[in-house]
């Protein structure tokens, strides 16, 4: 930490090296958690052939407009990386590390401008190794945070480096607007950038706190800020065109209390912010119940959160007169409010990756404090203590990175860190059932259900598990509750129809499917449900037609082909039935249980066909039939 005596380039190189080294082991990570639906399973980012779909559809393809997210530049970045590396996860992680290292350079340059080279070095190193950033850097969907931070910092650097005399030049306005556009189209939380620019002007004493001074600043800055307003307006217009609204349909469908009590949830998060910034030992990929429980009013955590909020507001007001105290507080306040649930729900009680840009406040505070610390303590002692502190943070980051290696690692980390989280138990159940450990899956499902029975998606997936183990009555009970919580959810309706069919209530199931068809028009899954319902009703001709639509609409697995074969057999088309069952056998691959079931169906069908053929060929023994 005595390195500030080195040249500027060496300091920047050291910051970059620290940022790269602490995240180097994340190169071994794959696609984990939200990476799977957003990157691995999203066909739009598998190359550059679908730019139109990226620009005109929501960020989360599987949820559509529901979550209210539109981040086309982030998705475009994924598409470009997929094109370059053919979908290899290591390349995506290399890009995340490079982005983080580049952002750390910008942090150094900004802090140097505000607090001098020595403070900038200390603050940038802190930002480079802070464990709070692991979710943003080691998990690939965190690139939305990285691109947004990159754009914001570029804009702040261009703006804060302008000449004090007169209005900002065109090149300054253009550079600031370009950074704003990059940040905003990467993640919507960057909307606060203009407020950050004003805070920077106050900290740099560009605003005279008098009526005349404020009028002069307004004349200089407002035309440039108006350009930023145009950028923001363009983003909001595009967002509205794609999402049909500015907020989205249902921000938190799984955890409705976040929408209902978002203000209290926002206050409850402030003690967590303080803990994560100052002592980031306990990290988690999930802060849903019971990690953070619902809050509905004043209690200890919301009172403490209110006190912290007002303390930060009070410090932020000091920005024009005491920038060293005010600017860090103002930076944190402005960047965290939009992701804090205080003014509107964001869909989660807390997510560590959303604190990536707000955490720069800690680096700002350290940079401003460095000169005072250097005067108070011996440089050698300060260097040793600071190096040990940063080393401890870097080790924590290094240890945390593998928790994002893959789905199993994420779930294992969830259970290890917070077994009280219902999502941890939910994910444990899903992974256990996928590994055919039904006993472990049953225990985890029941525990997740007891921990938080108010998540309609949990109820639906628990019902799907019960359908899979042939407990349709339990599944139906769960789905009735899920439908009451979240009406018209396609997944829940599909499972509801499936459970009705399993219970023999096929006409009801057909009515549910027809209603669902108005939402999911033409989806093969609907014809699959119709086919099963018709089979249960004994209408085998209609079942054949429905199965035919299923197997011709997409590359169906063995189950639809088996159903198609059985329906054909019931109509007397044994040749077609045997051909369909042969296709089912081919589609079953090496699944021994599926092969046995198909073989049994085929044997029965072949025997029935042989009996029919023998009956048709049998000669009359008692003379011609009587007329």
Secondary structure, DSSP 8 states (H G I E B T S, - for coil): --GGGS-HHHHHHHHHHHHHHHHGGGGG----THHIIIIIT-GGGSSSTTHHHHHHS-SSTTTTTTT----HHHHHHHHHHHHHHTT-HHHHHHHHHHHHHHHHHHHHHHHHHHH-HHHHHHHHHHHHH-GGGHHHHHSGGGHHHHHHHHHHHHHHHHHHTS-SSSS--HHHHHHHHHHHHHHHHH-GGGGGHHHHHHHHHHHTT-S-SSHHHHHHHHHHHHHHHHHHHHHHHHHHHHHHHHHSSSS-S-TTSS-HHHHHTHHHHHHHHHHHHHHHHH-TTS--S---TTTS----S--HHHHHHHHHHHHHHHHHTTTTT-HHHHHHHHHHHHHHHTTSSSSS--SSS--GGGGTTTTHHHHHHHHHHHHHHHHHS-HHHHHHHHHHHHHHHHHHHHHHHGGGSSHHHHHHHHHHH-TT-HHHHHHHHHHHHHTT-HHHHHHHHHHHHHH-TT-HHHHHHHHHHHHHTT-HHHHHHHHHHHHHHSTT-HHHHHHHHHHHHHTT-HHHHHHHHHHHHTTSTT-HHHHHHHHHHHHHHT-HHHHHHHHHHHHHHS---HHHHHHHHHHHHHTT-HHHHHHHHHHHHHHHTT-HHHHHHHHHHHHHHHHHHHHHHHHHH---SS-S---
